[in-house]
Amino acid sequence: LRPIAAECGKTLSQLVINWTMHRPGITAALCGAKRASQARENAGAMGWKLTPEQTARIDAAIAARGPVVSRAAV
C-alpha cells in the first residue's frame, strides 16, 4: 500500500482512511488521535479520491493477505 500512498502524495494512514470512506455502505470511519498532528493527518484523508485502478490494486493487496479474521468476542 505504501507505493500507492506515495503516488497520491499521502501518508499510509490517509490512504487507508480514504479507501475505507469510499467503500460501499461506509458512512463514517472512527480514527483515534492522541496529538493534534495526528488529527491533522487524519483530516488529510478527505477531499480527494483514489482512481479506480488504485482502488483495484488496494483491493487485490488486501485479498492476497487471505480471509479477514474477526477478533470480536464470541
ZIUR-V17102 format. One record per residue. N is the residue number from 1. PHI is phi in whole degrees, -180 to 180 (999 if undefined). PSI is psi in whole degrees, -180 to 180 (none if undefined). D_CENTER is the distance of its C-alpha to the mean C-alpha in Angstrom with 1 decimal. Layout:
n=(N;N)
phi=(PHI;PHI)
psi=(PSI;PSI)
d_center=(D_CENTER;D_CENTER)
This chain:
n=(1;2;3;4;5;6;7;8;9;10;11;12;13;14;15;16;17;18;19;20;21;22;23;24;25;26;27;28;29;30;31;32;33;34;35;36;37;38;39;40;41;42;43;44;45;46;47;48;49;50;51;52;53;54;55;56;57;58;59;60;61;62;63;64;65;66;67;68;69;70;71;72;73;74)
phi=(999;-59;-62;-69;-60;-64;-58;-84;71;-124;-80;-61;-60;-64;-61;-66;-63;-62;-59;-61;-66;-98;-79;-57;86;-88;-116;-158;-123;-90;-124;-86;-152;-97;-125;-59;-63;-70;-65;-65;-62;-58;-63;-69;-80;-103;89;-150;-139;-68;-75;-57;-67;-65;-61;-64;-66;-65;-58;-66;-64;-68;-63;-66;-76;102;-65;-74;-107;-77;-105;-67;-64;-105)
psi=(-26;-41;-36;-42;-43;-40;-37;-11;30;165;166;-41;-44;-39;-48;-42;-45;-46;-45;-46;-23;12;143;134;-9;128;-13;150;127;118;126;152;130;-23;156;-36;-34;-39;-40;-41;-45;-41;-28;-5;-13;162;8;166;142;151;160;-36;-42;-42;-42;-39;-39;-47;-42;-40;-41;-43;-35;-21;-15;-177;149;134;121;138;14;150;141;none)
d_center=(9.3;11.0;13.3;10.9;9.5;13.3;14.2;12.3;13.8;10.7;9.7;7.4;6.2;6.1;4.4;1.2;3.4;4.8;4.1;4.9;7.5;9.0;9.7;13.5;14.9;12.1;13.7;12.1;9.4;11.4;10.6;13.6;15.3;18.8;19.5;19.6;17.9;14.7;14.9;15.4;12.4;10.2;12.2;11.5;8.1;10.6;13.5;12.3;11.0;10.2;13.4;14.3;15.0;11.7;10.1;13.0;12.5;9.1;10.8;13.8;12.4;11.2;14.6;16.4;15.7;17.7;17.8;15.7;18.1;18.3;19.4;20.8;24.4;26.8)
